[in-house]
Amino acid sequence: MASYAVNEAAVAHVRDLIDRRQYVLESDWSEVQPDAARENAYLERHSWEEYAAWHLGLTEGATDGTKARYAFVCGDLRRVHRSGLIACVYRASEWRHKEVELAAHDLLQRLDATSG
């Protein structure tokens, strides 16, 4: 099983988006989660650093600048989705990636407090 480190730059990016109210409170994550085609289109116009900012986890041992490096996406590459954060909490807890789970949980709590 892969292991993950928390992507602190992504946590800061998502925190900033929440503070600027760049979020969606109700969505079907299975419908809005970026698929490979959307990710590829995003990468044609953005840097790997910008791409990484949407992923709360960094796959340990994977090479920077590859999709395999980045895990636990929580937005549609434009806005944070509450359903995406919930998915991150769930997936991370399911596979016992505690640090990522707690980071996603903290962001979800911040989103809920901000959106009131």
PAFIKE-315198 format. One line per 4 residues: number of its first residue (from 1); for each residue x, y, z of N, C-alpha, C, O. Coordinates in nm, 3 decimals. Layout:
BEGIN
NUM) X,Y,Z,X,Y,Z,X,Y,Z,X,Y,Z  ...
% end
This chain:
BEGIN
1) 0.085,-0.117,0.000,0.000,0.000,0.000,0.090,0.124,0.000,0.191,0.129,0.070  0.051,0.222,-0.077,0.127,0.348,-0.084,0.114,0.422,0.048,0.017,0.406,0.122  0.214,0.504,0.075,0.206,0.592,0.192,0.212,0.736,0.142,0.267,0.765,0.036  0.154,0.824,0.221,0.137,0.962,0.179,0.183,1.058,0.288,0.169,1.031,0.407
5) 0.237,1.170,0.244,0.267,1.282,0.333,0.164,1.390,0.303,0.111,1.398,0.192  0.137,1.472,0.400,0.046,1.585,0.379,0.115,1.687,0.289,0.232,1.722,0.311  0.044,1.733,0.190,0.093,1.838,0.101,0.058,1.972,0.165,-0.052,2.025,0.146  0.151,2.026,0.241,0.126,2.149,0.317,0.092,2.267,0.225,0.013,2.353,0.262
9) 0.152,2.270,0.107,0.121,2.378,0.011,-0.025,2.369,-0.034,-0.091,2.472,-0.050  -0.074,2.248,-0.053,-0.214,2.231,-0.091,-0.307,2.269,0.023,-0.410,2.332,0.001  -0.270,2.232,0.144,-0.352,2.269,0.261,-0.363,2.421,0.269,-0.471,2.474,0.292  -0.254,2.491,0.250,-0.255,2.638,0.253,-0.339,2.693,0.138,-0.414,2.789,0.157
13) -0.327,2.634,0.021,-0.405,2.679,-0.095,-0.555,2.662,-0.071,-0.634,2.753,-0.097  -0.592,2.546,-0.021,-0.734,2.519,0.005,-0.786,2.609,0.116,-0.898,2.659,0.109  -0.706,2.630,0.218,-0.744,2.721,0.327,-0.771,2.861,0.270,-0.869,2.925,0.307  -0.684,2.906,0.182,-0.701,3.037,0.119,-0.828,3.043,0.035,-0.901,3.142,0.039
17) -0.854,2.937,-0.042,-0.976,2.933,-0.123,-1.100,2.938,-0.035,-1.197,3.007,-0.067  -1.097,2.867,0.076,-1.210,2.870,0.169,-1.229,3.011,0.224,-1.341,3.061,0.228  -1.121,3.073,0.265,-1.130,3.209,0.320,-1.183,3.308,0.217,-1.250,3.405,0.253  -1.152,3.284,0.089,-1.201,3.371,-0.019,-1.337,3.326,-0.073,-1.387,3.380,-0.172
21) -1.395,3.226,-0.006,-1.527,3.173,-0.041,-1.533,3.116,-0.183,-1.632,3.131,-0.255  -1.425,3.051,-0.222,-1.417,2.985,-0.352,-1.445,2.836,-0.333,-1.358,2.751,-0.348  -1.573,2.808,-0.298,-1.610,2.670,-0.270,-1.751,2.642,-0.317,-1.830,2.733,-0.345  -1.781,2.513,-0.325,-1.914,2.464,-0.359,-1.959,2.377,-0.242,-1.891,2.282,-0.204
25) -2.075,2.411,-0.186,-2.122,2.340,-0.068,-2.196,2.211,-0.101,-2.190,2.115,-0.025  -2.267,2.208,-0.212,-2.344,2.089,-0.247,-2.309,2.047,-0.388,-2.332,2.121,-0.484  -2.254,1.927,-0.400,-2.221,1.871,-0.530,-2.211,1.721,-0.517,-2.191,1.668,-0.408  -2.223,1.653,-0.629,-2.204,1.509,-0.636,-2.058,1.488,-0.678,-2.023,1.509,-0.794
29) -1.974,1.448,-0.584,-1.831,1.438,-0.609,-1.800,1.347,-0.727,-1.706,1.373,-0.802  -1.878,1.242,-0.744,-1.853,1.152,-0.857,-1.876,1.221,-0.991,-1.823,1.177,-1.093  -1.953,1.327,-0.991,-1.980,1.402,-1.115,-1.880,1.515,-1.138,-1.851,1.547,-1.253  -1.828,1.575,-1.033,-1.743,1.694,-1.049,-1.595,1.668,-1.027,-1.512,1.753,-1.060
33) -1.560,1.552,-0.973,-1.418,1.519,-0.952,-1.348,1.518,-1.088,-1.399,1.458,-1.183  -1.233,1.583,-1.098,-1.163,1.589,-1.227,-1.123,1.449,-1.275,-1.063,1.371,-1.200  -1.156,1.419,-1.400,-1.112,1.294,-1.460,-0.979,1.318,-1.531,-0.928,1.430,-1.533  -0.923,1.213,-1.589,-0.791,1.223,-1.652,-0.789,1.329,-1.763,-0.691,1.402,-1.777
37) -0.894,1.337,-1.841,-0.898,1.435,-1.951,-0.897,1.579,-1.897,-0.827,1.664,-1.951  -0.973,1.604,-1.792,-0.974,1.739,-1.732,-0.840,1.772,-1.669,-0.792,1.885,-1.679  -0.779,1.673,-1.603,-0.647,1.696,-1.545,-0.545,1.727,-1.653,-0.463,1.818,-1.637  -0.549,1.652,-1.762,-0.455,1.676,-1.872,-0.475,1.815,-1.932,-0.378,1.885,-1.961
41) -0.600,1.854,-1.951,-0.629,1.988,-2.005,-0.578,2.095,-1.908,-0.523,2.197,-1.952  -0.595,2.074,-1.780,-0.546,2.168,-1.679,-0.394,2.180,-1.687,-0.339,2.290,-1.682  -0.328,2.066,-1.699,-0.182,2.065,-1.704,-0.126,2.130,-1.831,-0.010,2.173,-1.832  -0.205,2.138,-1.936,-0.160,2.207,-2.058,-0.150,2.358,-2.035,-0.073,2.426,-2.103
45) -0.226,2.410,-1.938,-0.231,2.554,-1.913,-0.170,2.596,-1.779,-0.155,2.715,-1.752  -0.136,2.498,-1.696,-0.088,2.527,-1.561,0.037,2.445,-1.529,0.066,2.346,-1.596  0.107,2.488,-1.428,0.229,2.419,-1.386,0.195,2.299,-1.297,0.082,2.285,-1.248  0.294,2.213,-1.277,0.277,2.102,-1.184,0.254,2.153,-1.043,0.180,2.092,-0.965
49) 0.315,2.264,-1.009,0.295,2.323,-0.877,0.150,2.363,-0.857,0.093,2.341,-0.751  0.089,2.422,-0.960,-0.053,2.459,-0.952,-0.141,2.335,-0.944,-0.239,2.332,-0.870  -0.106,2.233,-1.020,-0.179,2.107,-1.016,-0.171,2.044,-0.876,-0.271,1.998,-0.822  -0.051,2.044,-0.820,-0.028,1.985,-0.688,-0.112,2.054,-0.580,-0.150,1.990,-0.482
53) -0.140,2.183,-0.598,-0.212,2.260,-0.497,-0.355,2.212,-0.475,-0.420,2.256,-0.380  -0.404,2.124,-0.559,-0.539,2.068,-0.544,-0.538,1.932,-0.474,-0.644,1.874,-0.452  -0.421,1.882,-0.440,-0.406,1.747,-0.385,-0.349,1.752,-0.244,-0.239,1.803,-0.223  -0.424,1.700,-0.148,-0.384,1.708,-0.008,-0.275,1.609,0.029,-0.213,1.621,0.135
57) -0.250,1.510,-0.057,-0.149,1.410,-0.027,-0.039,1.404,-0.132,-0.063,1.427,-0.250  0.081,1.371,-0.085,0.196,1.347,-0.173,0.236,1.201,-0.156,0.267,1.157,-0.046  0.235,1.127,-0.266,0.273,0.987,-0.261,0.422,0.975,-0.235,0.503,1.023,-0.314  0.456,0.912,-0.126,0.598,0.898,-0.091,0.665,0.804,-0.189,0.615,0.696,-0.219
61) 0.781,0.847,-0.240,0.857,0.769,-0.335,0.825,0.797,-0.480,0.901,0.756,-0.569  0.714,0.865,-0.508,0.679,0.899,-0.647,0.752,1.026,-0.689,0.784,1.111,-0.606  0.779,1.037,-0.816,0.855,1.148,-0.871,0.768,1.273,-0.884,0.654,1.266,-0.929  0.824,1.389,-0.842,0.754,1.516,-0.863,0.730,1.534,-1.014,0.807,1.485,-1.096
65) 0.623,1.603,-1.046,0.593,1.629,-1.187,0.530,1.510,-1.257,0.534,1.501,-1.380  0.473,1.418,-1.179,0.397,1.307,-1.236,0.264,1.299,-1.160,0.257,1.334,-1.042  0.161,1.253,-1.226,0.032,1.242,-1.160,0.037,1.145,-1.042,-0.036,1.162,-0.944  0.123,1.046,-1.050,0.135,0.948,-0.942,0.180,1.013,-0.811,0.156,0.957,-0.704
69) 0.242,1.127,-0.818,0.293,1.195,-0.699,0.181,1.254,-0.614,0.197,1.268,-0.492  0.070,1.290,-0.676,-0.033,1.370,-0.610,-0.160,1.289,-0.587,-0.208,1.221,-0.678  -0.213,1.296,-0.466,-0.331,1.218,-0.428,-0.426,1.302,-0.344,-0.388,1.407,-0.292  -0.546,1.256,-0.333,-0.650,1.319,-0.251,-0.688,1.458,-0.304,-0.674,1.558,-0.235
73) -0.736,1.459,-0.427,-0.785,1.584,-0.487,-0.913,1.625,-0.414,-0.994,1.540,-0.377  -0.931,1.756,-0.394,-1.048,1.802,-0.317,-1.125,1.914,-0.386,-1.211,1.977,-0.325  -1.094,1.939,-0.512,-1.165,2.043,-0.585,-1.173,2.008,-0.732,-1.117,1.909,-0.777  -1.245,2.092,-0.805,-1.264,2.069,-0.948,-1.162,2.144,-1.033,-1.181,2.164,-1.152
77) -1.053,2.186,-0.969,-0.943,2.263,-1.030,-0.982,2.409,-1.052,-0.912,2.484,-1.119  -1.095,2.448,-0.993,-1.138,2.589,-0.989,-1.180,2.629,-0.848,-1.145,2.736,-0.798  -1.257,2.539,-0.785,-1.311,2.566,-0.652,-1.301,2.440,-0.566,-1.298,2.328,-0.617  -1.296,2.461,-0.437,-1.298,2.350,-0.342,-1.442,2.300,-0.332,-1.536,2.380,-0.335
81) -1.459,2.170,-0.322,-1.592,2.112,-0.305,-1.601,2.047,-0.167,-1.513,1.970,-0.128  -1.706,2.078,-0.096,-1.728,2.015,0.034,-1.731,1.864,0.018,-1.674,1.790,0.099  -1.797,1.817,-0.087,-1.803,1.673,-0.112,-1.664,1.615,-0.139,-1.638,1.500,-0.106  -1.575,1.694,-0.199,-1.438,1.649,-0.222,-1.361,1.635,-0.092,-1.284,1.540,-0.075
85) -1.380,1.729,-0.001,-1.314,1.718,0.130,-1.367,1.598,0.207,-1.290,1.527,0.273  -1.498,1.575,0.200,-1.556,1.459,0.266,-1.498,1.331,0.208,-1.466,1.237,0.281  -1.484,1.326,0.075,-1.424,1.209,0.010,-1.280,1.188,0.057,-1.238,1.075,0.079  -1.206,1.296,0.071,-1.067,1.285,0.119,-1.063,1.231,0.261,-0.983,1.142,0.292
89) -1.149,1.282,0.348,-1.154,1.233,0.487,-1.186,1.084,0.485,-1.119,1.005,0.552  -1.287,1.046,0.409,-1.331,0.907,0.406,-1.222,0.815,0.351,-1.189,0.714,0.414  -1.167,0.850,0.236,-1.065,0.764,0.174,-0.941,0.753,0.261,-0.886,0.644,0.277  -0.897,0.866,0.316,-0.777,0.863,0.400,-0.802,0.779,0.526,-0.714,0.703,0.568
93) -0.919,0.792,0.587,-0.946,0.713,0.707,-0.963,0.566,0.673,-0.921,0.479,0.749  -1.025,0.538,0.558,-1.044,0.399,0.517,-0.910,0.326,0.503,-0.898,0.209,0.541  -0.811,0.394,0.449,-0.680,0.332,0.423,-0.576,0.370,0.530,-0.457,0.342,0.514  -0.622,0.433,0.639,-0.539,0.464,0.756,-0.422,0.558,0.725,-0.310,0.538,0.770
97) -0.453,0.659,0.647,-0.355,0.766,0.622,-0.393,0.882,0.714,-0.451,0.981,0.669  -0.360,0.868,0.841,-0.411,0.953,0.947,-0.379,1.100,0.927,-0.465,1.185,0.950  -0.257,1.133,0.884,-0.219,1.274,0.870,-0.302,1.343,0.761,-0.346,1.457,0.778  -0.323,1.273,0.649,-0.406,1.330,0.541,-0.550,1.340,0.587,-0.618,1.440,0.560
101) -0.598,1.238,0.656,-0.734,1.241,0.710,-0.756,1.363,0.799,-0.856,1.433,0.784  -0.663,1.388,0.890,-0.678,1.500,0.982,-0.668,1.634,0.911,-0.739,1.728,0.946  -0.581,1.645,0.811,-0.570,1.770,0.734,-0.701,1.797,0.661,-0.751,1.909,0.662  -0.756,1.694,0.597,-0.883,1.711,0.525,-0.996,1.744,0.622,-1.082,1.828,0.593
105) -0.997,1.678,0.737,-1.099,1.704,0.839,-1.093,1.849,0.887,-1.195,1.916,0.898  -0.972,1.897,0.914,-0.956,2.036,0.959,-1.006,2.134,0.852,-1.069,2.234,0.885  -0.977,2.105,0.727,-1.025,2.193,0.619,-1.177,2.187,0.607,-1.241,2.289,0.582  -1.234,2.069,0.625,-1.381,2.056,0.622,-1.443,2.137,0.736,-1.545,2.203,0.716
109) -1.384,2.131,0.854,-1.436,2.209,0.966,-1.426,2.360,0.937,-1.517,2.436,0.970  -1.316,2.401,0.877,-1.299,2.542,0.842,-1.404,2.586,0.739,-1.461,2.694,0.749  -1.427,2.499,0.640,-1.529,2.530,0.539,-1.666,2.543,0.604,-1.739,2.638,0.575  -1.701,2.451,0.691,-1.832,2.456,0.756,-1.846,2.579,0.844,-1.954,2.639,0.849
113) -1.740,2.616,0.913,-1.746,2.736,0.998,-1.756,2.862,0.913,-1.827,2.955,0.949  -1.687,2.864,0.802,-1.688,2.982,0.713,-1.822,2.999,0.644,-1.874,3.110,0.631  -1.879,2.886,0.600,-2.004,2.893,0.523,-2.125,2.914,0.613,-2.232,2.953,0.567  -2.106,2.886,0.744,-2.209,2.911,0.844,-2.339,2.849,0.815,-2.433,2.864,0.893
% end
